[in-house]
Amino acid sequence: MVAALRDEIARLKGGPGRPNIKPSGMEQATEPKPPGSSGGQRRGRGSTRSKLSIHEERTVKVAAPPRGSRFKGYTSFVVQDLVRAVQRSML
């Protein structure tokens, strides 16, 4: 009641009224979603390795492993490098 009277006094004096604030939607977020509605799910980006073009493969060998070390298996990985090339045009 008091807020409504203050709004009316401000309106009659020509001042700005209270701003029209919309609800935040937090009440909707607390309600459980009905089953079967999967809208809004984000998909993963997918593998970027399939988009790479492999120019060269190298196998790195170790001359002598450090003393006290043990073999734990192989791990393969991709190293990306910067490829610089000069384009020569025939004029």
Biopython code that builds the backbone (N, CA, C, O; Angstrom):
import numpy as np
from Bio.PDB.StructureBuilder import StructureBuilder

atoms = [
    (1, "MET", "N", (0.825, -1.193, 0.000)),
    (1, "MET", "CA", (0.000, 0.000, 0.000)),
    (1, "MET", "C", (0.873, 1.263, 0.000)),
    (1, "MET", "O", (0.625, 2.204, -0.753)),
    (2, "VAL", "N", (1.894, 1.260, 0.856)),
    (2, "VAL", "CA", (2.766, 2.425, 0.967)),
    (2, "VAL", "C", (3.524, 2.635, -0.350)),
    (2, "VAL", "O", (3.690, 3.771, -0.794)),
    (3, "ALA", "N", (3.975, 1.563, -0.965)),
    (3, "ALA", "CA", (4.716, 1.678, -2.216)),
    (3, "ALA", "C", (3.817, 2.223, -3.322)),
    (3, "ALA", "O", (4.264, 3.017, -4.149)),
    (4, "ALA", "N", (2.553, 1.800, -3.342)),
    (4, "ALA", "CA", (1.621, 2.284, -4.355)),
    (4, "ALA", "C", (1.376, 3.784, -4.178)),
    (4, "ALA", "O", (1.293, 4.512, -5.168)),
    (5, "LEU", "N", (1.257, 4.259, -2.922)),
    (5, "LEU", "CA", (1.057, 5.686, -2.663)),
    (5, "LEU", "C", (2.293, 6.497, -3.063)),
    (5, "LEU", "O", (2.174, 7.589, -3.617)),
    (6, "ARG", "N", (3.483, 5.949, -2.777)),
    (6, "ARG", "CA", (4.697, 6.663, -3.166)),
    (6, "ARG", "C", (4.799, 6.773, -4.687)),
    (6, "ARG", "O", (5.219, 7.802, -5.216)),
    (7, "ASP", "N", (4.407, 5.696, -5.389)),
    (7, "ASP", "CA", (4.425, 5.737, -6.850)),
    (7, "ASP", "C", (3.473, 6.802, -7.389)),
    (7, "ASP", "O", (3.803, 7.523, -8.330)),
    (8, "GLU", "N", (2.299, 6.891, -6.786)),
    (8, "GLU", "CA", (1.313, 7.871, -7.249)),
    (8, "GLU", "C", (1.785, 9.290, -6.967)),
    (8, "GLU", "O", (1.607, 10.168, -7.811)),
    (9, "ILE", "N", (2.383, 9.540, -5.804)),
    (9, "ILE", "CA", (2.896, 10.878, -5.476)),
    (9, "ILE", "C", (3.997, 11.255, -6.463)),
    (9, "ILE", "O", (4.029, 12.387, -6.944)),
    (10, "ALA", "N", (4.914, 10.308, -6.776)),
    (10, "ALA", "CA", (5.998, 10.596, -7.710)),
    (10, "ALA", "C", (5.430, 10.875, -9.106)),
    (10, "ALA", "O", (5.936, 11.742, -9.818)),
    (11, "ARG", "N", (4.380, 10.145, -9.498)),
    (11, "ARG", "CA", (3.765, 10.358, -10.808)),
    (11, "ARG", "C", (3.094, 11.723, -10.872)),
    (11, "ARG", "O", (3.200, 12.416, -11.884)),
    (12, "LEU", "N", (2.407, 12.117, -9.805)),
    (12, "LEU", "CA", (1.723, 13.413, -9.785)),
    (12, "LEU", "C", (2.707, 14.577, -9.775)),
    (12, "LEU", "O", (2.417, 15.632, -10.338)),
    (13, "LYS", "N", (3.868, 14.401, -9.143)),
    (13, "LYS", "CA", (4.875, 15.456, -9.122)),
    (13, "LYS", "C", (5.643, 15.540, -10.434)),
    (13, "LYS", "O", (6.436, 16.460, -10.636)),
    (14, "GLY", "N", (5.407, 14.582, -11.324)),
    (14, "GLY", "CA", (6.090, 14.615, -12.613)),
    (14, "GLY", "C", (7.433, 13.906, -12.600)),
    (14, "GLY", "O", (8.170, 13.943, -13.585)),
    (15, "GLY", "N", (7.742, 13.279, -11.515)),
    (15, "GLY", "CA", (9.022, 12.559, -11.428)),
    (15, "GLY", "C", (8.896, 11.160, -12.020)),
    (15, "GLY", "O", (7.806, 10.729, -12.396)),
    (16, "PRO", "N", (9.982, 10.486, -12.093)),
    (16, "PRO", "CA", (9.931, 9.126, -12.629)),
    (16, "PRO", "C", (9.266, 8.184, -11.635)),
    (16, "PRO", "O", (9.447, 8.307, -10.423)),
    (17, "GLY", "N", (8.515, 7.269, -12.153)),
    (17, "GLY", "CA", (7.890, 6.259, -11.304)),
    (17, "GLY", "C", (8.864, 5.128, -11.034)),
    (17, "GLY", "O", (10.052, 5.227, -11.341)),
    (18, "ARG", "N", (8.368, 4.089, -10.475)),
    (18, "ARG", "CA", (9.232, 2.934, -10.219)),
    (18, "ARG", "C", (9.492, 2.211, -11.536)),
    (18, "ARG", "O", (8.617, 2.168, -12.400)),
    (19, "PRO", "N", (10.657, 1.658, -11.694)),
    (19, "PRO", "CA", (10.949, 0.930, -12.936)),
    (19, "PRO", "C", (10.170, -0.372, -13.002)),
    (19, "PRO", "O", (9.876, -0.992, -11.979)),
    (20, "ASN", "N", (9.844, -0.771, -14.211)),
    (20, "ASN", "CA", (9.111, -2.008, -14.416)),
    (20, "ASN", "C", (10.126, -3.150, -14.480)),
    (20, "ASN", "O", (10.723, -3.389, -15.530)),
    (21, "ILE", "N", (10.322, -3.850, -13.377)),
    (21, "ILE", "CA", (11.307, -4.918, -13.286)),
    (21, "ILE", "C", (10.602, -6.239, -13.543)),
    (21, "ILE", "O", (9.633, -6.581, -12.865)),
    (22, "LYS", "N", (11.094, -6.976, -14.523)),
    (22, "LYS", "CA", (10.498, -8.251, -14.861)),
    (22, "LYS", "C", (11.032, -9.330, -13.922)),
    (22, "LYS", "O", (12.132, -9.190, -13.387)),
    (23, "PRO", "N", (10.270, -10.401, -13.714)),
    (23, "PRO", "CA", (10.759, -11.472, -12.839)),
    (23, "PRO", "C", (11.997, -12.138, -13.425)),
    (23, "PRO", "O", (12.176, -12.182, -14.642)),
    (24, "SER", "N", (12.844, -12.652, -12.547)),
    (24, "SER", "CA", (14.132, -13.184, -12.974)),
    (24, "SER", "C", (14.044, -14.571, -13.588)),
    (24, "SER", "O", (14.927, -14.949, -14.358)),
    (25, "GLY", "N", (13.037, -15.321, -13.283)),
    (25, "GLY", "CA", (12.917, -16.669, -13.820)),
    (25, "GLY", "C", (13.532, -17.716, -12.923)),
    (25, "GLY", "O", (13.584, -18.889, -13.292)),
    (26, "MET", "N", (14.000, -17.323, -11.753)),
    (26, "MET", "CA", (14.585, -18.292, -10.820)),
    (26, "MET", "C", (13.535, -19.278, -10.324)),
    (26, "MET", "O", (13.856, -20.424, -10.009)),
    (27, "GLU", "N", (12.294, -18.843, -10.255)),
    (27, "GLU", "CA", (11.238, -19.735, -9.784)),
    (27, "GLU", "C", (11.037, -20.881, -10.764)),
    (27, "GLU", "O", (10.749, -22.008, -10.360)),
    (28, "GLN", "N", (11.188, -20.591, -12.061)),
    (28, "GLN", "CA", (11.027, -21.628, -13.068)),
    (28, "GLN", "C", (12.180, -22.616, -13.023)),
    (28, "GLN", "O", (11.997, -23.800, -13.305)),
    (29, "ALA", "N", (13.351, -22.144, -12.676)),
    (29, "ALA", "CA", (14.527, -23.014, -12.657)),
    (29, "ALA", "C", (14.481, -23.998, -11.502)),
    (29, "ALA", "O", (15.108, -25.054, -11.578)),
    (30, "THR", "N", (13.757, -23.684, -10.433)),
    (30, "THR", "CA", (13.712, -24.592, -9.297)),
    (30, "THR", "C", (12.711, -25.712, -9.490)),
    (30, "THR", "O", (12.768, -26.714, -8.779)),
    (31, "GLU", "N", (11.796, -25.566, -10.436)),
    (31, "GLU", "CA", (10.821, -26.617, -10.683)),
    (31, "GLU", "C", (11.469, -27.725, -11.515)),
    (31, "GLU", "O", (12.259, -27.430, -12.411)),
    (32, "PRO", "N", (11.150, -28.999, -11.236)),
    (32, "PRO", "CA", (11.733, -30.069, -12.034)),
    (32, "PRO", "C", (11.178, -30.055, -13.460)),
    (32, "PRO", "O", (10.000, -29.778, -13.681)),
    (33, "LYS", "N", (12.051, -30.358, -14.417)),
    (33, "LYS", "CA", (11.634, -30.348, -15.817)),
    (33, "LYS", "C", (10.899, -31.646, -16.129)),
    (33, "LYS", "O", (11.241, -32.694, -15.581)),
    (34, "PRO", "N", (9.904, -31.592, -16.993)),
    (34, "PRO", "CA", (9.195, -32.820, -17.350)),
    (34, "PRO", "C", (10.107, -33.751, -18.139)),
    (34, "PRO", "O", (10.954, -33.280, -18.898)),
    (35, "PRO", "N", (9.952, -35.070, -17.974)),
    (35, "PRO", "CA", (10.826, -35.994, -18.697)),
    (35, "PRO", "C", (10.560, -35.930, -20.198)),
    (35, "PRO", "O", (9.429, -35.726, -20.638)),
    (36, "GLY", "N", (11.615, -36.106, -20.960)),
    (36, "GLY", "CA", (11.486, -36.095, -22.416)),
    (36, "GLY", "C", (11.795, -34.755, -23.044)),
    (36, "GLY", "O", (11.928, -34.671, -24.265)),
    (37, "SER", "N", (11.912, -33.714, -22.260)),
    (37, "SER", "CA", (12.243, -32.404, -22.844)),
    (37, "SER", "C", (13.751, -32.227, -22.761)),
    (37, "SER", "O", (14.291, -31.915, -21.700)),
    (38, "SER", "N", (14.417, -32.425, -23.872)),
    (38, "SER", "CA", (15.873, -32.321, -23.888)),
    (38, "SER", "C", (16.323, -31.048, -24.585)),
    (38, "SER", "O", (17.493, -30.947, -24.955)),
    (39, "GLY", "N", (15.468, -30.100, -24.773)),
    (39, "GLY", "CA", (15.837, -28.865, -25.446)),
    (39, "GLY", "C", (16.821, -28.060, -24.621)),
    (39, "GLY", "O", (16.692, -27.973, -23.400)),
    (40, "GLY", "N", (17.785, -27.481, -25.273)),
    (40, "GLY", "CA", (18.737, -26.631, -24.586)),
    (40, "GLY", "C", (19.999, -27.356, -24.162)),
    (40, "GLY", "O", (20.869, -26.737, -23.549)),
    (41, "GLN", "N", (20.140, -28.647, -24.463)),
    (41, "GLN", "CA", (21.359, -29.330, -24.095)),
    (41, "GLN", "C", (22.460, -28.949, -25.066)),
    (41, "GLN", "O", (22.232, -28.858, -26.272)),
    (42, "ARG", "N", (23.658, -28.726, -24.535)),
    (42, "ARG", "CA", (24.783, -28.359, -25.374)),
    (42, "ARG", "C", (25.486, -29.617, -25.852)),
    (42, "ARG", "O", (25.608, -30.594, -25.112)),
    (43, "ARG", "N", (25.935, -29.584, -27.064)),
    (43, "ARG", "CA", (26.705, -30.684, -27.602)),
    (43, "ARG", "C", (28.182, -30.392, -27.419)),
    (43, "ARG", "O", (28.597, -29.238, -27.307)),
    (44, "GLY", "N", (28.958, -31.449, -27.391)),
    (44, "GLY", "CA", (30.399, -31.292, -27.285)),
    (44, "GLY", "C", (30.987, -30.772, -28.584)),
    (44, "GLY", "O", (30.331, -30.792, -29.626)),
    (45, "ARG", "N", (32.202, -30.316, -28.519)),
    (45, "ARG", "CA", (32.851, -29.754, -29.704)),
    (45, "ARG", "C", (33.314, -30.829, -30.659)),
    (45, "ARG", "O", (33.461, -30.571, -31.854)),
    (46, "GLY", "N", (33.545, -32.011, -30.167)),
    (46, "GLY", "CA", (34.010, -33.072, -31.045)),
    (46, "GLY", "C", (35.523, -33.079, -31.115)),
    (46, "GLY", "O", (36.190, -32.230, -30.525)),
    (47, "SER", "N", (36.045, -34.026, -31.827)),
    (47, "SER", "CA", (37.483, -34.197, -31.929)),
    (47, "SER", "C", (38.069, -33.219, -32.944)),
    (47, "SER", "O", (37.583, -33.113, -34.070)),
    (48, "THR", "N", (39.108, -32.513, -32.540)),
    (48, "THR", "CA", (39.794, -31.628, -33.478)),
    (48, "THR", "C", (40.944, -32.358, -34.146)),
    (48, "THR", "O", (41.498, -31.873, -35.132)),
    (49, "ARG", "N", (41.308, -33.525, -33.620)),
    (49, "ARG", "CA", (42.397, -34.292, -34.202)),
    (49, "ARG", "C", (42.034, -34.766, -35.607)),
    (49, "ARG", "O", (42.909, -34.882, -36.464)),
    (50, "SER", "N", (40.757, -35.041, -35.851)),
    (50, "SER", "CA", (40.357, -35.514, -37.166)),
    (50, "SER", "C", (40.479, -34.408, -38.221)),
    (50, "SER", "O", (40.542, -34.711, -39.413)),
    (51, "LYS", "N", (40.513, -33.162, -37.821)),
    (51, "LYS", "CA", (40.620, -32.052, -38.761)),
    (51, "LYS", "C", (42.071, -31.702, -39.101)),
    (51, "LYS", "O", (42.325, -30.922, -40.019)),
    (52, "LEU", "N", (43.024, -32.282, -38.356)),
    (52, "LEU", "CA", (44.430, -31.975, -38.592)),
    (52, "LEU", "C", (44.954, -32.772, -39.770)),
    (52, "LEU", "O", (44.514, -33.893, -40.025)),
    (53, "SER", "N", (45.892, -32.183, -40.478)),
    (53, "SER", "CA", (46.569, -32.927, -41.536)),
    (53, "SER", "C", (47.983, -33.223, -41.041)),
    (53, "SER", "O", (48.744, -32.308, -40.727)),
    (54, "ILE", "N", (48.326, -34.499, -40.976)),
    (54, "ILE", "CA", (49.629, -34.938, -40.473)),
    (54, "ILE", "C", (50.610, -34.893, -41.638)),
    (54, "ILE", "O", (50.405, -35.570, -42.646)),
    (55, "HIS", "N", (51.680, -34.097, -41.509)),
    (55, "HIS", "CA", (52.667, -33.947, -42.559)),
    (55, "HIS", "C", (53.845, -34.905, -42.369)),
    (55, "HIS", "O", (54.472, -35.322, -43.342)),
    (56, "GLU", "N", (54.139, -35.247, -41.129)),
    (56, "GLU", "CA", (55.332, -36.044, -40.867)),
    (56, "GLU", "C", (55.125, -36.811, -39.571)),
    (56, "GLU", "O", (54.544, -36.290, -38.619)),
    (57, "GLU", "N", (55.602, -38.051, -39.538)),
    (57, "GLU", "CA", (55.562, -38.848, -38.315)),
    (57, "GLU", "C", (56.989, -39.152, -37.903)),
    (57, "GLU", "O", (57.816, -39.531, -38.733)),
    (58, "ARG", "N", (57.276, -38.986, -36.628)),
    (58, "ARG", "CA", (58.608, -39.255, -36.104)),
    (58, "ARG", "C", (58.505, -40.154, -34.883)),
    (58, "ARG", "O", (57.588, -40.021, -34.072)),
    (59, "THR", "N", (59.453, -41.065, -34.765)),
    (59, "THR", "CA", (59.561, -41.890, -33.572)),
    (59, "THR", "C", (60.814, -41.444, -32.846)),
    (59, "THR", "O", (61.905, -41.461, -33.415)),
    (60, "VAL", "N", (60.665, -41.043, -31.592)),
    (60, "VAL", "CA", (61.784, -40.545, -30.805)),
    (60, "VAL", "C", (62.288, -41.695, -29.941)),
    (60, "VAL", "O", (61.524, -42.296, -29.187)),
    (61, "LYS", "N", (63.568, -41.993, -30.056)),
    (61, "LYS", "CA", (64.179, -43.067, -29.270)),
    (61, "LYS", "C", (65.103, -42.456, -28.229)),
    (61, "LYS", "O", (65.759, -41.442, -28.471)),
    (62, "VAL", "N", (65.139, -43.086, -27.083)),
    (62, "VAL", "CA", (66.001, -42.630, -25.997)),
    (62, "VAL", "C", (67.260, -43.478, -26.030)),
    (62, "VAL", "O", (67.183, -44.703, -26.130)),
    (63, "ALA", "N", (68.426, -42.832, -25.946)),
    (63, "ALA", "CA", (69.688, -43.557, -26.012)),
    (63, "ALA", "C", (69.825, -44.494, -24.807)),
    (63, "ALA", "O", (70.037, -45.694, -24.974)),
    (64, "ALA", "N", (69.707, -43.966, -23.642)),
    (64, "ALA", "CA", (69.790, -44.781, -22.428)),
    (64, "ALA", "C", (68.851, -44.170, -21.398)),
    (64, "ALA", "O", (69.010, -43.004, -21.038)),
    (65, "PRO", "N", (67.883, -44.929, -20.922)),
    (65, "PRO", "CA", (66.980, -44.365, -19.914)),
    (65, "PRO", "C", (67.722, -44.125, -18.602)),
    (65, "PRO", "O", (68.725, -44.783, -18.327)),
    (66, "PRO", "N", (67.243, -43.203, -17.804)),
    (66, "PRO", "CA", (67.910, -42.922, -16.524)),
    (66, "PRO", "C", (67.894, -44.155, -15.617)),
    (66, "PRO", "O", (66.998, -44.994, -15.710)),
    (67, "ARG", "N", (68.885, -44.252, -14.750)),
    (67, "ARG", "CA", (68.960, -45.387, -13.811)),
    (67, "ARG", "C", (67.779, -45.350, -12.853)),
    (67, "ARG", "O", (67.371, -44.290, -12.378)),
    (68, "GLY", "N", (67.250, -46.513, -12.586)),
    (68, "GLY", "CA", (66.134, -46.617, -11.656)),
    (68, "GLY", "C", (64.776, -46.392, -12.300)),
    (68, "GLY", "O", (63.753, -46.525, -11.628)),
    (69, "SER", "N", (64.736, -46.055, -13.580)),
    (69, "SER", "CA", (63.458, -45.836, -14.249)),
    (69, "SER", "C", (62.906, -47.171, -14.728)),
    (69, "SER", "O", (63.648, -48.143, -14.875)),
    (70, "ARG", "N", (61.606, -47.214, -14.970)),
    (70, "ARG", "CA", (60.980, -48.440, -15.475)),
    (70, "ARG", "C", (60.031, -48.097, -16.607)),
    (70, "ARG", "O", (59.498, -46.989, -16.665)),
    (71, "PHE", "N", (59.822, -49.036, -17.496)),
    (71, "PHE", "CA", (58.974, -48.846, -18.661)),
    (71, "PHE", "C", (57.510, -48.949, -18.251)),
    (71, "PHE", "O", (57.107, -49.937, -17.637)),
    (72, "LYS", "N", (56.723, -47.951, -18.581)),
    (72, "LYS", "CA", (55.308, -47.941, -18.204)),
    (72, "LYS", "C", (54.385, -47.969, -19.417)),
    (72, "LYS", "O", (53.171, -47.831, -19.260)),
    (73, "GLY", "N", (54.917, -48.142, -20.603)),
    (73, "GLY", "CA", (54.089, -48.233, -21.790)),
    (73, "GLY", "C", (54.341, -47.085, -22.745)),
    (73, "GLY", "O", (55.077, -46.144, -22.449)),
    (74, "TYR", "N", (53.713, -47.192, -23.889)),
    (74, "TYR", "CA", (53.845, -46.172, -24.926)),
    (74, "TYR", "C", (52.675, -45.203, -24.860)),
    (74, "TYR", "O", (51.567, -45.574, -24.473)),
    (75, "THR", "N", (52.929, -43.970, -25.238)),
    (75, "THR", "CA", (51.890, -42.954, -25.346)),
    (75, "THR", "C", (52.109, -42.210, -26.657)),
    (75, "THR", "O", (53.190, -41.675, -26.906)),
    (76, "SER", "N", (51.079, -42.181, -27.488)),
    (76, "SER", "CA", (51.205, -41.430, -28.736)),
    (76, "SER", "C", (50.487, -40.097, -28.574)),
    (76, "SER", "O", (49.454, -40.015, -27.910)),
    (77, "PHE", "N", (51.040, -39.059, -29.184)),
    (77, "PHE", "CA", (50.422, -37.738, -29.117)),
    (77, "PHE", "C", (50.755, -36.970, -30.377)),
    (77, "PHE", "O", (51.684, -37.319, -31.105)),
    (78, "VAL", "N", (49.991, -35.920, -30.630)),
    (78, "VAL", "CA", (50.157, -35.095, -31.818)),
    (78, "VAL", "C", (50.768, -33.767, -31.404)),
    (78, "VAL", "O", (50.310, -33.132, -30.454)),
    (79, "VAL", "N", (51.800, -33.351, -32.120)),
    (79, "VAL", "CA", (52.440, -32.059, -31.878)),
    (79, "VAL", "C", (52.106, -31.170, -33.058)),
    (79, "VAL", "O", (52.347, -31.540, -34.207)),
    (80, "GLN", "N", (51.555, -30.007, -32.785)),
    (80, "GLN", "CA", (51.222, -29.062, -33.851)),
    (80, "GLN", "C", (52.341, -28.044, -33.976)),
    (80, "GLN", "O", (52.803, -27.487, -32.979)),
    (81, "ASP", "N", (52.769, -27.806, -35.193)),
    (81, "ASP", "CA", (53.796, -26.818, -35.465)),
    (81, "ASP", "C", (53.260, -25.786, -36.446)),
    (81, "ASP", "O", (52.239, -25.995, -37.102)),
    (82, "LEU", "N", (53.957, -24.692, -36.528)),
    (82, "LEU", "CA", (53.633, -23.645, -37.478)),
    (82, "LEU", "C", (54.279, -23.976, -38.818)),
    (82, "LEU", "O", (55.480, -24.238, -38.881)),
    (83, "VAL", "N", (53.508, -23.965, -39.863)),
    (83, "VAL", "CA", (54.026, -24.242, -41.198)),
    (83, "VAL", "C", (54.109, -22.923, -41.951)),
    (83, "VAL", "O", (53.104, -22.241, -42.152)),
    (84, "ARG", "N", (55.306, -22.578, -42.356)),
    (84, "ARG", "CA", (55.511, -21.345, -43.111)),
    (84, "ARG", "C", (55.916, -21.705, -44.517)),
    (84, "ARG", "O", (56.812, -22.525, -44.721)),
    (85, "ALA", "N", (55.269, -21.105, -45.481)),
    (85, "ALA", "CA", (55.590, -21.370, -46.881)),
    (85, "ALA", "C", (55.569, -20.059, -47.645)),
    (85, "ALA", "O", (54.805, -19.149, -47.325)),
    (86, "VAL", "N", (56.423, -19.975, -48.667)),
    (86, "VAL", "CA", (56.493, -18.790, -49.505)),
    (86, "VAL", "C", (55.770, -19.100, -50.804)),
    (86, "VAL", "O", (56.037, -20.113, -51.451)),
    (87, "GLN", "N", (54.858, -18.222, -51.177)),
    (87, "GLN", "CA", (54.161, -18.383, -52.451)),
    (87, "GLN", "C", (54.844, -17.493, -53.475)),
    (87, "GLN", "O", (54.974, -16.283, -53.290)),
    (88, "ARG", "N", (55.266, -18.106, -54.530)),
    (88, "ARG", "CA", (55.896, -17.334, -55.593)),
    (88, "ARG", "C", (54.933, -17.298, -56.767)),
    (88, "ARG", "O", (54.466, -18.339, -57.229)),
    (89, "SER", "N", (54.645, -16.128, -57.237)),
    (89, "SER", "CA", (53.741, -15.991, -58.364)),
    (89, "SER", "C", (54.536, -15.654, -59.619)),
    (89, "SER", "O", (55.524, -14.922, -59.568)),
    (90, "MET", "N", (54.102, -16.184, -60.712)),
    (90, "MET", "CA", (54.764, -15.917, -61.987)),
    (90, "MET", "C", (54.043, -14.734, -62.646)),
    (90, "MET", "O", (52.860, -14.817, -62.977)),
    (91, "LEU", "N", (54.750, -13.679, -62.820)),
    (91, "LEU", "CA", (54.175, -12.495, -63.462)),
    (91, "LEU", "C", (54.593, -12.372, -64.881)),
    (91, "LEU", "O", (54.194, -11.427, -65.563)),
]
sb = StructureBuilder()
sb.init_structure("model")
sb.init_model(0)
sb.init_chain("A")
sb.init_seg("    ")
for serial, (resi, resn, name, xyz) in enumerate(atoms, 1):
    if name == "N":
        sb.init_residue(resn, " ", resi, " ")
    sb.init_atom(name, np.array(xyz, "f"), 0.0, 1.0, " ", f" {name:<3s}", serial, name[0])
structure = sb.get_structure()
